[in-house]
């Protein structure tokens, strides 16, 4: 496909963004069922299985967003100044607006104190406020954007074998979270108390998804049969590791007297190792989903119209959805008959409301600076 001939709309990317936006809301909807206040890790009796199944199933949402953005942008089609100017208008300005809103506007059903109101303005000079943990993604994405003008000339000259070699080495780095558990002190390959930059530091992380997206765009154009023959087993293998880690780790903690699984902050971090976005299992899931969506070509009909519309405001939906998700959960969670119904019900209601809100905001004067 000639990207220069279609600079704005790549059909499958619209489907992918709409899907990724829904899945990230499902992931955050699941957090109500394993993250607590008194105990950082709090899983009610029976919820371990459901959270393992559903949160793990959609854990590739963040890599999919990175790959979708990279698919269009790398290598750069215009000069560096133009690239950064467009990214600033499209990404940075809406991010700053919502960063300030999360710092100053209380969320429905959550605690709000004078201390938080005083600390948040100072805190956002350095990081996202505690009530807006999802904004970590934008910091990471901006870091990826800073590298795009640097890697673009390199990737233009890289051969297929060269890209495959890079991806293979990057894949080794996705094993690092697991390898750390085998070490005595948690340090790997040159890391020490005085040095956090290890052997694989400069080739690890989300930059691998940038190169992977370019590789798929350039070299993978398979039939539906071959695509599914590769994607299905790769996804299932990655999913088995992702879900199995969470479920298995929770089982090792064991239940308390009332049947709930309770853990401290360290255990919360360790139970989520299999969910980290730059692990081999999540990368496998992201690759499989991406190549399947690449086969989507339908750009007609009512479904496509809605999907493309959601895609256009998907960034704004991501930025604002925590405000709406928290309120929806507090207001509706008691009406669902089961944990799975609540996870999906809350997520879908939030998705619809968030889309309508983002769409309405886009009609305001300067709305593009609010929703991207």
N, C-alpha and C positions, 0 to 999 in steps of 0.2 A: 504494500500500500504506500502510495506517495504521500508522505506527511505534508510536504509543501503544498500539494494540491488541496489538502483538507486540513488547514491549520487550526481550525476551531473544534470540529466534531469528529472524533474517532468513535464509531458506534459502540463497540464493545466496552470502551472505557466509561461510557455513560452508564451502562448496565453494571459495570464493576463498581463504580463510585456509589451508585444507589444501593448496591448490595453491601459494600463495605461499611457504609454509613449505618445501615440497619444492624449489621453484625456487631459493630462497636457499641451500639446502644444495648444489644442483648448481653454483651460481655459486662457492661457496667450495671445492667439490671441484675445480673447474677451476684454482684458484689454484696448486695444486701443480705445474701444467704451464707456468706462465709467471713465477712469482716464485721467485727463488733466494736463496742466502745469500751466495755470493762475488760474484755479480753480481745486483743487485736485479731486473733483467729477464733472465730465462733461459728461452729457448724451445728445446727439443730439436728436432732435424731432423724436419720433418713436422708438428709439433704446432701450428704457427701457424694452420693451416687449421682444425683441430679446436677449438682454443680460441676462435677467431673465430666459428665456427658455434654452438657450444653455450653458451658464456658469454653471448654477445650475445643469443641467443634468449630467455634468461630474465632479462635485465637489469632488467625492469620489476618485479621482486619487491618492492623497497622501496617504490616509489610505490603499489603495490597494497595493502600493509599500511597506509599512511597513508590512502589513500582508503577502505579498509574501516572503519577506526576513525572517520573523519570522517563517513561515511555515516550512522552511528548517532548520533553525538554532536552534530552541528551542524545547526541551532541547538540550544543546550542545552535539554533538557526539564525541567530543575530548576535550583535556585538555584546560585550560584557556589560557595558553601561545600560543598554536597553534592557537586558535581562534583569539586572538588579532593580531598575526603575519599575518594571512591570511587576516583579515579585513584591516590591515594597507596597505598591498600590493594592495588589490582589491579596497579599498574605499578611504583611506586617501591620498595616493600618487597622484592619478588622481585629487582628490579634490584640493590639494595644487597647482598643475600645473595650473588648470583652474582658481583658485582664483587669482593667479598672472597674468594670461592673462587678466582677466576682469579688473584688477587694472591698467594695463599698455597699453592695446590695445584699441584704440577708436572703438566704434561701428558705423557702417554705418548709417548716417542720424541722429545721435544724437550729441548734443553739447559736446565739449571736451575743457577743459581749462588747463592752466598751473597750476592753483590752484588744480584742480582735480588730475593732474599728480603728484603733490607734496604731496597731502594729502592721496591719496590712499595707497601708500606703508606703511605709518604709520597706517592707518586705518585698514588694513587687519590683523594687529596683534591682533585685538579685534573682528572684525566682517567682514561680506562680504561687498564689495564696493556697493555704491548705485545703480550702473547699473547692478548688479547681485543679485537682491533680491531673485531669486529662490534658491540660495545656502543656504538659511536658512534651507532647508530640510536636507542638509548633516550634519549640526551641530546637528539637532534634532536626526537624525539617529545614529550618533556617540554616543550621550547620551544614546540612547536605547541599543546600543551594550555594553556600559559600564555596564548596568544592567543585560544583558543576563546571564553572569556567576553566578550572584547572585540569579536570579529567577529560573534558571534551576533545581537545586536540590529541590527547593520548589515545582515546578510544577510537578516534577516526583512523588511526594508523595501526591499530591492533588487529592481528589476524584472528580468525576463528579459533585456532589452536591457542593463541595468546589469551583470548577471553576465557576459554575453557580452563586454562591453567590458573588464571586468577580466581575463577569461581571455585575451582577445586581447593585452592589454598584457603580461600574465604570459608568454604564449607568446613575445613578443619577447625577454624576459629569458632564455629558455632558449637563445638564440643567443649569449649573452655568452661562454661558454667558447671558442667558435669565433672570435668577433670579437677576443678578446684576442690571438689569433695574428697578426692583421693589424696590430696596433699596434706602435709602436717600443719602448715601455717596459712594455707590459702593462697600462697604466691606461686606464680607460674612463669617460666621462661624469661627470667631476668627481672621480674617484679620483686620489689623489696620495700621496706618501710620508707626508704628515701627515693624510690623510683616506681611510679605506677605505669610507665610506658614500656610494655613488654615487647617481645619479639613480634607478635601479631597485631600490636596496637593499631598500626597505620593501615592495615588491610582488613580490619574487622569491622563489625557493626553494620550500620544501615547502608554504607556505601556498596556493600555486596549486592543489595537489592537493586541499586541503580544499575550496576553492570549486568545483573541477571535480566532486568527488564530490557536492556538494550540487546542482549543476546537473543532473547525470545523474539523481539521485534525483527531482528536481522536474519536469524537462522532457523527459526521454528515456524513452519507453515505446513502442519500436518493435516491429514484427513481426520474426520470425526472419529473414525475407527481407531486410528493410531493414537490420537489425542486421549481418548478414553482408556485405551489399553495401557497407556503410561500413567495418566492422571489418577485413575481409580486406585491402583495398588500403592502408588506413592502417597496419596492422601491418606488412605487407610493406615498405612504404616506410621506416618507422622502423627495421625490422630490417636493411634493406639498408645504411642509413647507419651503424648501430651496428656491424655486423660488418665492413663495408667499411673503416671508420676503423681498427680494430685491425689487420686484415690488411694494409691498405695501408701503415700506418705501420711495421709490422714489416718489410715488404719494403724500405722506404727505409733501414732500419738495415743490412740485409744480413747474411749469415751469416759466422760466423768460420771459421777453418781446419777445424774439426771439423764444420761444418755447423750449429751452434747459433747462435741469434740472442741476442747479449749486449748489455745496455745498462745505463746508470747510473740513479740515482734520478730524475733529471730526465726521462730517456727513458721510464721506467716511468710517471711521471705523465702524460706527453704521450700515450703509447699508450692510456691509459685515458680520455682526454677524451671519446671517443665513448660511453663507458660511464657517464658521470656521470648521476646520477639526475634532475637538473633540466636536461637537455638536450632539445631539441625532439624528437629521434628516440626517446628513451626515453619521453618524455611521450606520443608517438603510440602506442607499443606498449602503454603502460599503459591509455590510453583505450580502445583496441581490445579488449584482454583484458577490461577491466572491463565494458563494455557487453555482451559475449558472456556472461560469467558471470551478468549480471543476468537473463538469460533462464532460468537454471537454477531449476526449481521442485520437483523431485522430493524429497519428504521422507519416503519410505517405502523399506523394503527394507534388505538387509544393507550395501550400499554407503553409503547415507545414514547408517546407524547409525555406521559407522566414521568417515566424513567428519565428522559432527557431533562425535564424540568427539575426533578430532584437533583440530578447531577449538577446543574448550574448553581444551585444554592447549597450543595452538600458541605462545603467548607463552613458556611455560616451555621448550618445545622450542627456540625461537630462542635463548633465553638459554644453554642448556646444550650446544648442538649442537657447538660447537668442541671441547670436551673429547672427545666421542665421535668426531667426524670425524677428528681428528688420529690417534687410536688406530687407527681402522678403516683409514685409509690406510696407516699403517706396517705393519699386520699383513696386509693383503690385496692391496696394490697389485701385488705381484709375481706374483699368480695370474691377472691379467687379460691377455687376448691383445693388446689394443690400447688406445690412449689413450681413444677414445670409450667402450669397455667399462669402463675403469677409472673415468672420470668419473662415469658413470651407476651403475655397480656400487657404488662407494664411497658415492655420495650416497644410493642406495636403502637400503643396509644401515644407514647412519647414520640415515636417516629412521625406519626401523622401530625400531631400538634406542632412539633418542631418544624416540619416541612411547611405547614401553613403559616407559622410565624415568620420563618425565613423568607417565604414568598412575599408575605405582606410587607416586611421590612425592605425588600428589594425594590418596591414601588416608591419608597420615600425618596425625596431629593437627596442625592448622595448615598442612596441605599447600598451601592456597590462597595462603599467603604465600611459598611456594617456587616454584610454577609459575604463579601468577597466576590 
